Amino acid sequence: MRGFLFAFLFFFATISVSAKEYETQLLVIGGGASGTTAAVQASRMGVKTLVIEETEWLGGMLTAAGVAAIDGNHQMPSGLWGEFRQKLYDYYGGPKAVETGWVSNTLFEPSIGNKKLKELAVNPNLTIWYKTEWTNITRKGNKWTVETYVKGKRTVVTADLIIDATELGDVMGFLKIPYRVGMDSRFDTGESFAPEKANNIIQDLTYVVVLKDYGKDADKTIAKPIGYDPKEFDCCCDVTDPSADASHKRSIDCKQMITYGKLPNNKYMINWPKCGNDIYLNIIELSKKDREAALKEAKLHSLRFIYHLQTKLGFKHLGIANDEFPTADKLPMIAYHREARRLDGKVTLTVNDIAAPYQQKTNLYRTGIAIGDYPIDHHHLKNPEAPQIDFINIKVPAYNIPLGSLIPKNADGIIVAEKSVSVTNIVAGASRLQPVVLTIGQAAGALAAVAIKNNLQPAQVNIREVQAALLESKAYIMPFIDVKPEDKNFVAMQKIGATGILKGTGIPYKWANQTWFYPEQPINEYTLVEGVKSFYPIIADQSPSGKLANAAFAAKLLSSVSKKKIDLSEISKVINERIAKQEVNGETVLSRRMLSVLIDQFLNPFAQEIDFNGLTKLK
């Protein structure tokens, strides 16, 4: 026994000594959609960054899960989302070449998406370990120690900061950082659309399949899967818009259903909710072993649907693509999870904040770091116990995600990204979409870089510094559809929009909601003064009228706030230098663009620090 014990201790000591050690500033756990953009942003800002990813791909739901059809943000190519899309355009031959299916304006082969994300991630400050798992995370002082296994070999990583970019918020769960799962009670969130009682019901998940057209004479019918029942898929050809009211006639079209997710090169993403391959499984808090067992049923369910398409609907020439995923069964490496753990963060974004951002007690919109325009889309068709709530018809404009939703209330050293940010269950139906998650990731990377460079915890950073870094990267902090990054005054209008001095106009619009800045429109004196007062409460009475604000009025107002004399010649000089050459006199009516530039130049309100509720720290 004594000899056995000695041998065991010697073996353990040998393993411990032989374990490799790796030190980094930032560790991103998960190379999915948000993990990739977080790592790219932080490394571009000069931070030594390591990503550990369980698969051999980057992109998560975009690629490894096969959801290669971008939902939303088509008119707002924010930051790295815009860069990724441009890479797809360049590869396939422009925007029209990726408008192959009717669900999206941007569809691509998952394998190509992975390659383009890997191109985006080339940076001397960025290291990526594929096929890597973590088994333990501890914190001592201000350092994290993470035990990892890189292709089976143990490596201990130390890091200053961690980003949880896992698909289900697993790091947050492991560390017992407070989070929520399932539907919230309306009495907790103040959302009238939420159920009375909270529950643990989440959205359906999907094991996506990518099919390929092998030619009209081909027969690629798979073996009949166990448990196949054609009745389960009876309504799969119903392509009626879910946002249509009951008076609309149902539309049944099997060919249209198939082309929902048509990809370039005659491939098809099968990710269909109505009597399709959605399935209800709540595996969020299960162990890895139990998750894998449960997901076998999700995969089998998708194969049943494929068999139905091939046999009952006559699409036998469409077979599982053999050139997409590096798996034995040629199916995606991971499932598509629509919901995850949701952080209990510094702030929690509610549907009220999205629907009426300027009418809340807080001003979360001022702290925006990511944007979205997709409606609140929940998948609950496969769970009969889910409350029948018409989420899709909750009217909201385009919106932004507040920075405080990425930061735990009472935990240092960690930032949360992906679908696990601090939003309500209702909001998660919109914030889960791919371009939103991509921009959340970029914001997480910027937040990490600012914190590390200033030797601060994420909760201590200057919010404006994070937003400024994002603007420098051509990312949106305000969801203005009519102000593009290539606009020479993009940054000024984004900054002034983020103060609330000049507000956007939100318009709920079908499957692509909008918020407009209207840069070329004038504004009346009263509205301008009210906007300035919302940020600078103590200013001299300007006696505004309903007349349109002109250069003389602007000079008077700016002088009052800045406590410095600003004359017309200075107004004219700034307009000519920063906007366009033109004659300016006291009667010149100013556009919102001009006012944005003038306010930015003479008052610089964006430099004023704000808290996580968007409230200014002015006394």
C-alpha positions in Angstrom: 0.0 0.0 0.0 2.9 2.4 0.9 4.5 1.6 -2.4 1.3 2.2 -4.3 0.8 5.6 -2.5 4.3 6.7 -3.4 3.9 5.7 -7.0 0.6 7.6 -7.2 2.0 10.8 -5.7 5.1 10.5 -7.9 2.8 10.2 -11.0 0.7 13.1 -9.9 3.7 15.3 -9.2 5.2 14.4 -12.6 1.9 15.3 -14.3 1.8 18.6 -12.4 5.4 19.5 -13.2 5.1 18.6 -16.8 2.0 20.7 -17.4 2.8 23.6 -19.6 2.1 27.2 -18.4 0.9 30.1 -20.5 0.4 33.7 -19.5 -1.8 36.1 -21.3 -3.6 39.4 -20.5 -7.0 38.4 -21.8 -8.4 34.9 -22.0 -11.5 34.5 -24.2 -13.3 31.2 -23.5 -15.2 30.2 -26.6 -14.3 31.0 -30.2 -17.9 31.5 -31.3 -19.5 34.6 -32.9 -18.8 36.9 -29.9 -15.6 35.2 -28.8 -14.0 35.8 -32.2 -14.9 39.5 -32.5 -14.0 40.1 -28.8 -10.5 38.6 -29.4 -10.0 40.5 -32.7 -11.0 43.9 -31.1 -8.9 43.4 -28.0 -5.8 42.2 -29.9 -6.1 45.2 -32.3 -6.1 47.4 -29.3 -2.7 46.0 -28.3 -3.8 43.4 -25.7 -2.2 40.0 -25.6 -5.2 37.7 -26.2 -5.7 33.9 -26.1 -8.9 32.2 -27.3 -9.6 28.6 -26.4 -12.2 26.8 -28.6 -13.6 23.3 -28.3 -14.0 22.8 -32.1 -11.5 23.4 -34.9 -13.5 26.3 -36.2 -14.3 29.9 -35.4 -17.8 31.4 -35.5 -19.9 29.1 -33.3 -23.5 29.5 -34.3 -22.5 31.2 -37.6 -20.4 28.3 -38.7 -19.9 25.3 -36.4 -23.7 25.2 -35.8 -24.5 25.8 -39.4 -26.7 28.9 -39.0 -25.1 30.6 -42.0 -27.8 33.1 -42.7 -27.4 36.5 -41.0 -30.6 37.8 -39.5 -30.8 41.6 -39.2 -28.5 44.6 -39.2 -28.3 44.6 -43.0 -28.4 48.4 -43.1 -26.1 48.8 -40.2 -22.7 47.1 -41.0 -21.3 47.8 -37.6 -17.5 47.3 -37.1 -16.3 43.7 -37.4 -19.8 42.5 -38.6 -19.3 44.8 -41.5 -15.7 43.6 -42.1 -16.8 40.0 -42.0 -19.6 40.7 -44.5 -17.3 42.5 -46.8 -15.0 39.4 -46.8 -18.0 37.3 -47.9 -18.9 39.8 -50.6 -15.3 39.7 -51.9 -15.2 35.9 -51.9 -18.6 35.3 -53.5 -18.7 38.3 -55.8 -20.7 41.1 -54.2 -24.0 41.5 -52.2 -26.3 39.9 -54.8 -24.2 36.7 -54.8 -25.1 36.1 -51.1 -28.8 37.0 -51.4 -29.6 33.4 -52.2 -32.3 32.6 -49.7 -35.3 34.6 -48.6 -34.7 34.6 -44.9 -31.6 36.8 -45.1 -29.6 39.3 -47.2 -26.4 37.5 -46.4 -26.1 33.7 -46.7 -22.9 31.7 -47.0 -21.4 28.3 -46.7 -20.4 27.6 -43.1 -17.0 26.4 -44.1 -16.3 29.6 -45.9 -17.6 31.6 -43.0 -15.0 29.8 -40.8 -12.2 30.6 -43.2 -13.1 34.3 -43.4 -13.3 34.6 -39.6 -9.9 33.0 -39.4 -8.6 35.6 -41.8 -10.1 38.3 -39.7 -8.4 36.9 -36.6 -4.8 37.2 -37.9 -3.0 39.4 -35.5 0.4 39.2 -33.7 -1.3 39.8 -30.4 -3.8 37.0 -30.9 -3.3 33.3 -30.2 -6.1 30.7 -30.8 -6.1 27.1 -29.4 -8.5 24.8 -31.2 -9.8 21.5 -29.8 -9.2 22.9 -26.3 -11.3 22.3 -23.2 -11.2 23.9 -19.8 -11.7 21.9 -16.6 -11.1 24.3 -13.8 -11.0 28.1 -13.1 -9.7 29.7 -10.0 -8.9 33.3 -9.0 -6.2 34.5 -6.6 -5.8 38.2 -6.2 -6.3 39.8 -9.5 -5.2 36.8 -11.6 -7.2 33.9 -13.1 -5.7 30.4 -13.3 -7.5 28.2 -15.9 -6.7 24.5 -16.4 -7.0 23.6 -20.0 -6.4 20.5 -22.2 -5.1 21.4 -25.6 -5.6 18.3 -27.8 -5.4 16.2 -24.7 -2.3 17.9 -23.2 -2.7 19.8 -19.9 -1.8 23.5 -20.0 -2.3 26.0 -17.2 -3.2 29.5 -18.3 -3.0 32.6 -16.2 -4.8 35.7 -17.3 -5.7 39.2 -16.0 -9.2 39.1 -17.4 -11.7 36.5 -18.8 -14.5 36.8 -21.3 -17.2 34.2 -21.1 -18.0 33.7 -24.7 -19.3 30.1 -24.4 -22.5 29.2 -26.1 -24.5 28.7 -22.9 -22.7 30.9 -20.3 -20.8 27.9 -18.8 -18.0 30.0 -17.2 -20.5 32.1 -15.4 -22.3 29.0 -14.3 -19.1 27.3 -13.1 -18.1 30.4 -11.1 -21.6 30.7 -9.6 -22.0 34.2 -10.8 -25.8 35.0 -10.5 -27.8 34.4 -13.6 -31.3 33.7 -14.9 -32.7 30.9 -17.1 -36.2 31.0 -18.6 -39.0 33.4 -18.6 -39.2 36.3 -16.2 -42.2 37.5 -14.2 -43.7 40.8 -15.3 -43.6 41.8 -11.7 -39.8 41.5 -11.7 -39.1 43.2 -15.0 -42.0 45.6 -15.4 -42.7 44.1 -18.9 -46.5 43.8 -19.5 -45.8 41.2 -22.1 -44.1 38.8 -19.7 -46.0 36.0 -17.9 -47.2 36.6 -14.4 -45.1 33.9 -13.0 -41.4 33.2 -13.9 -40.6 29.8 -15.3 -37.7 27.8 -16.7 -39.0 27.6 -20.2 -36.5 28.5 -22.9 -36.7 28.7 -26.7 -36.5 25.6 -28.9 -33.1 24.7 -30.2 -32.2 23.3 -33.6 -29.6 20.8 -34.9 -29.1 22.4 -38.3 -28.4 20.3 -41.4 -26.8 21.6 -44.6 -28.0 19.9 -47.7 -26.5 20.0 -51.2 -28.1 19.6 -54.6 -26.5 16.5 -56.2 -28.4 16.9 -59.4 -32.0 16.1 -60.4 -31.4 12.4 -61.1 -29.5 11.8 -57.8 -31.0 9.8 -55.0 -29.4 10.8 -51.7 -32.2 9.5 -49.4 -30.8 8.6 -46.0 -31.7 5.5 -44.1 -35.1 5.8 -42.3 -34.3 7.2 -38.9 -35.6 5.5 -35.8 -38.9 7.0 -34.6 -39.8 8.7 -37.9 -43.5 9.7 -38.0 -44.6 11.7 -41.1 -47.5 13.3 -39.1 -44.9 15.2 -37.1 -44.0 17.2 -40.2 -47.5 17.7 -41.7 -47.4 21.5 -41.6 -43.8 22.0 -42.6 -44.7 23.6 -45.9 -46.6 26.4 -44.2 -44.6 29.5 -45.1 -47.1 32.0 -43.7 -45.4 35.0 -42.1 -45.7 34.5 -38.3 -46.2 38.3 -37.9 -49.4 38.1 -40.1 -52.7 38.4 -38.3 -55.4 35.7 -38.3 -57.2 37.2 -41.2 -54.3 36.4 -43.6 -54.7 33.3 -45.7 -52.2 30.5 -45.0 -49.5 30.0 -47.6 -48.4 26.5 -48.3 -45.4 26.2 -50.6 -42.8 23.3 -50.1 -40.4 24.8 -52.6 -40.4 28.1 -50.9 -39.8 26.4 -47.5 -36.7 24.7 -49.0 -35.3 27.9 -50.3 -35.8 29.7 -47.0 -32.1 29.1 -46.2 -30.6 28.5 -49.7 -26.9 29.1 -49.6 -24.5 29.8 -52.4 -23.3 26.8 -54.6 -26.7 25.0 -54.4 -26.6 24.3 -50.7 -29.5 24.6 -48.3 -29.5 25.4 -44.6 -32.3 23.4 -42.9 -33.3 25.4 -39.9 -37.1 25.4 -40.0 -39.4 26.1 -37.1 -42.9 25.0 -38.3 -43.2 21.3 -38.1 -39.5 21.2 -38.9 -36.3 20.5 -37.1 -36.8 22.7 -34.1 -36.9 20.7 -30.9 -37.5 21.6 -27.2 -34.6 20.7 -25.0 -33.5 22.6 -21.9 -29.9 21.4 -21.5 -28.4 24.6 -20.2 -27.7 23.4 -16.7 -26.9 19.8 -17.5 -23.4 18.3 -17.4 -21.4 17.9 -20.5 -22.2 14.1 -20.6 -25.9 14.7 -20.1 -25.9 17.4 -22.8 -24.3 15.1 -25.3 -26.9 12.4 -24.6 -29.8 14.9 -25.0 -28.4 16.3 -28.2 -28.4 12.9 -29.8 -32.2 13.2 -29.9 -32.0 16.7 -31.4 -29.7 15.3 -34.2 -32.0 12.3 -34.7 -35.0 14.7 -35.0 -33.3 16.7 -37.7 -32.5 13.5 -39.6 -36.2 12.5 -39.4 -37.0 15.8 -41.0 -34.4 15.4 -43.7 -35.9 11.9 -44.5 -39.3 13.5 -44.7 -38.1 16.1 -47.2 -36.5 13.4 -49.3 -39.3 10.9 -49.3 -42.7 12.6 -48.7 -41.8 15.9 -50.4 -39.7 14.6 -53.3 -36.4 16.3 -52.6 -34.4 13.1 -52.8 -31.7 14.9 -54.9 -30.9 17.0 -51.9 -28.4 15.1 -49.7 -26.4 16.0 -46.7 -23.5 18.1 -47.9 -20.2 16.1 -47.8 -17.9 19.1 -48.1 -19.0 21.4 -45.2 -18.3 20.0 -41.7 -15.2 18.0 -40.6 -17.4 15.4 -38.8 -18.0 11.7 -39.4 -21.7 12.2 -40.0 -21.2 15.5 -41.9 -23.5 17.3 -39.5 -22.5 20.5 -37.6 -20.2 20.2 -34.7 -22.6 21.9 -32.3 -26.3 22.6 -32.0 -27.9 26.0 -32.5 -28.9 27.3 -29.0 -31.3 30.2 -29.0 -31.0 30.7 -25.3 -28.4 30.5 -22.6 -27.9 31.6 -19.1 -28.5 35.3 -18.8 -26.3 37.3 -16.5 -27.6 39.3 -13.6 -25.6 42.4 -14.6 -24.9 45.9 -13.6 -28.1 46.7 -15.6 -30.7 44.6 -17.2 -32.1 45.6 -20.6 -35.9 45.3 -20.7 -38.3 45.5 -23.6 -39.5 48.8 -22.1 -36.0 50.2 -22.6 -36.0 49.1 -26.2 -39.5 50.3 -27.1 -39.2 53.7 -25.5 -35.5 54.4 -24.7 -36.0 58.1 -24.1 -38.9 57.8 -21.7 -37.3 55.7 -19.0 -36.0 56.8 -15.6 -32.7 55.5 -16.7 -30.9 56.4 -19.9 -29.4 53.1 -20.9 -29.2 54.1 -24.5 -26.4 56.5 -23.6 -24.3 53.6 -22.7 -24.9 51.7 -25.9 -22.1 49.4 -27.3 -23.9 47.1 -29.7 -26.9 47.4 -31.9 -29.8 45.3 -33.4 -32.8 45.8 -35.6 -34.4 42.3 -35.6 -37.9 41.9 -34.0 -38.4 39.9 -30.8 -38.4 36.4 -32.3 -39.1 33.5 -30.0 -39.3 29.9 -31.0 -41.8 28.0 -28.8 -43.7 25.8 -31.2 -42.3 22.6 -29.9 -43.2 23.1 -26.2 -46.9 22.9 -25.5 -46.3 24.2 -22.0 -44.9 27.5 -23.2 -47.2 30.5 -22.6 -48.8 31.6 -25.9 -47.4 35.1 -26.1 -47.2 36.9 -29.4 -43.7 38.1 -29.0 -43.1 38.7 -32.7 -45.7 41.5 -32.7 -44.3 43.5 -29.9 -43.5 46.7 -31.6 -40.0 47.9 -31.1 -37.5 50.1 -33.1 -33.9 49.4 -33.7 -32.1 49.5 -30.4 -28.7 49.3 -28.6 -27.3 47.1 -25.9 -26.0 48.9 -22.7 -22.4 48.3 -21.6 -23.6 47.4 -18.0 -25.3 44.2 -19.4 -21.8 42.7 -20.0 -20.6 43.2 -16.5 -21.6 41.1 -13.4 -23.1 43.0 -10.5 -20.6 41.8 -7.9 -17.8 39.8 -9.6 -14.5 41.2 -10.8 -12.2 40.0 -13.6 -14.9 38.7 -16.0 -16.9 40.0 -18.9 -19.9 38.1 -20.2 -20.7 38.0 -24.0 -22.5 35.9 -26.6 -26.2 35.3 -25.7 -25.6 35.5 -22.0 -25.6 39.2 -21.5 -28.0 40.8 -18.9 -31.2 41.2 -20.8 -34.7 39.9 -20.0 -36.1 36.8 -21.5 -38.2 38.8 -23.9 -35.3 40.9 -25.1 -33.2 37.8 -25.6 -35.5 36.9 -28.5 -33.8 39.9 -30.4 -30.4 40.1 -28.8 -29.6 36.5 -29.7 -29.3 37.2 -33.4 -26.0 36.8 -35.1 -25.0 40.4 -36.0 -26.0 41.6 -32.5 -23.9 38.9 -30.9 -21.0 39.8 -33.2 -21.2 43.5 -32.1 -21.6 42.4 -28.4 -18.4 40.5 -28.8 -16.5 43.4 -30.3 -17.7 45.6 -27.4 -16.6 42.9 -24.9 -13.1 43.1 -26.5 -13.0 46.9 -26.3 -14.1 46.8 -22.7 -11.5 44.3 -21.8 -8.8 46.3 -23.6 -9.7 49.6 -21.9 -9.8 47.8 -18.5 -6.5 46.1 -18.9 -4.7 49.2 -20.3 -5.9 51.3 -17.4 -5.3 48.6 -14.8 -9.0 48.7 -13.8 -11.8 46.2 -13.3 -14.5 46.3 -16.0 -17.0 47.9 -13.6 -14.5 50.8 -13.1 -13.9 51.8 -16.7 -15.0 55.1 -18.3 -17.9 54.1 -20.5 -17.2 56.8 -22.9 -13.6 55.5 -23.4 -15.1 52.1 -24.5 -17.6 53.7 -26.8 -14.8 55.9 -28.3 -12.7 52.8 -29.1 -15.7 51.2 -30.8 -16.4 54.3 -32.9 -12.7 54.4 -33.9 -13.3 50.8 -35.2 -16.3 52.0 -37.2 -18.7 50.3 -34.9 -22.1 51.8 -34.0 -23.1 52.7 -30.5 -26.4 54.2 -31.6 -28.7 52.3 -34.1 -29.1 55.1 -36.6 -29.9 53.5 -40.0 -29.3 56.7 -42.0 -25.8 57.5 -40.7 -23.2 55.2 -42.1 -19.6 54.7 -41.0 -18.2 56.2 -44.2 -20.0 59.5 -43.4 -17.4 62.1 -42.5 -19.6 63.1 -39.5 -20.5 59.6 -38.4 -18.6 59.9 -35.1 -20.0 63.3 -34.2 -23.6 62.2 -34.8 -23.1 59.0 -33.0 -21.6 60.8 -30.0 -24.3 63.5 -29.8 -26.9 60.8 -30.3 -25.4 59.0 -27.3 -25.9 62.0 -25.1 -29.6 62.4 -25.9 -29.2 66.0 -26.8 -30.4 65.1 -30.3 -32.6 62.0 -30.2 -33.4 59.4 -32.8 -36.8 58.5 -34.1 -37.7 54.8 -33.7 -40.0 53.1 -36.3 -41.0 49.4 -35.8 -40.9 48.0 -39.3 -41.6 44.4 -40.3 -38.4 42.2 -40.0 -36.0 45.1 -39.9 -36.9 47.7 -37.3 -35.5 51.2 -37.7 -34.2 54.2 -35.8 -33.5 57.4 -37.8 -31.3 60.3 -37.0 -32.5 62.5 -40.0 -29.1 64.3 -40.3 -30.3 66.8 -42.9 -33.5 67.9 -41.2 -33.7 71.1 -39.1 -34.9 71.2 -35.5 -36.9 73.9 -33.8 -35.5 76.0 -31.0 -37.7 74.5 -28.2 -36.7 70.9 -29.0 -33.0 71.8 -29.2 -33.1 73.6 -25.8 -35.0 70.7 -24.2 -32.3 68.3 -25.6 -29.5 70.4 -24.2 -31.2 70.7 -20.8 -31.5 67.0 -20.6 -27.7 66.8 -20.5 -26.9 70.2 -19.0 -29.8 70.8 -16.5 -28.6 74.2 -15.4 -28.4 76.6 -18.3 -29.7 80.2 -18.7 -33.3 80.5 -20.0 -33.0 80.9 -23.8 -36.7 81.7 -24.3 -36.9 79.3 -27.2 -39.8 79.5 -29.7 -41.2 77.1 -32.3 -39.0 78.6 -35.0 -36.3 76.5 -36.6 -32.9 76.9 -34.9 -30.6 79.1 -36.9 -26.9 79.9 -36.6 -27.6 83.0 -34.4 -29.7 81.0 -31.9 -27.1 78.2 -31.9 -24.3 80.7 -31.1 -26.3 82.1 -28.2 -27.1 78.7 -26.8 -23.6 77.3 -27.1 -22.2 80.4 -25.5 -24.6 80.0 -22.6 -23.7 76.4 -21.9 -19.9 76.7 -22.5 -19.7 80.1 -20.6 -17.6 81.3 -23.4 -18.5 83.8 -26.2 -19.0 81.9 -29.5 -19.7 84.2 -32.4 -21.0 83.5 -35.9 -17.5 83.5 -37.5 -16.6 80.5 -35.3 -19.8 78.7 -36.2 -19.1 79.3 -39.9 -15.5 78.1 -39.6 -16.5 74.8 -38.0 -19.2 74.1 -40.6 -16.9 74.9 -43.5 -14.1 72.8 -42.1 -16.0 69.8 -40.8 -19.0 69.6 -43.1 -18.9 71.5 -46.4 -18.1 74.9 -47.8 -21.1 77.2 -47.6 -22.1 80.7 -46.7 -23.3 81.0 -43.1 -25.0 84.0 -41.5 -27.3 84.5 -38.5 -30.4 83.4 -40.4 -28.9 80.2 -41.7 -31.1 77.3 -40.5 -29.0 74.5 -39.2 -29.5 70.8 -39.8 -29.1 68.1 -37.2 -25.8 67.2 -38.8 -24.5 70.8 -38.4 -25.8 71.0 -34.8 -24.1 67.6 -34.0 -20.8 68.9 -35.3 -21.1 72.2 -33.5 -22.1 70.7 -30.2 -19.3 68.2 -30.4 -16.8 70.9 -31.2 -17.8 73.6 -28.7 -19.3 71.6 -25.8 -17.8 68.1 -26.2 -20.5 66.5 -24.1 -19.4 63.0 -24.9 -16.3 63.7 -22.7 -18.6 63.9 -19.7 -18.5 60.7 -17.8 -21.8 58.7 -17.2 -22.7 55.8 -15.0 -24.1 52.5 -16.1 -27.6 53.9 -16.0 -26.6 56.6 -18.4 -26.9 59.3 -15.8 -24.3 62.1 -16.0 -22.0 62.7 -13.2 -22.5 66.5 -13.5 -23.2 68.2 -10.2 
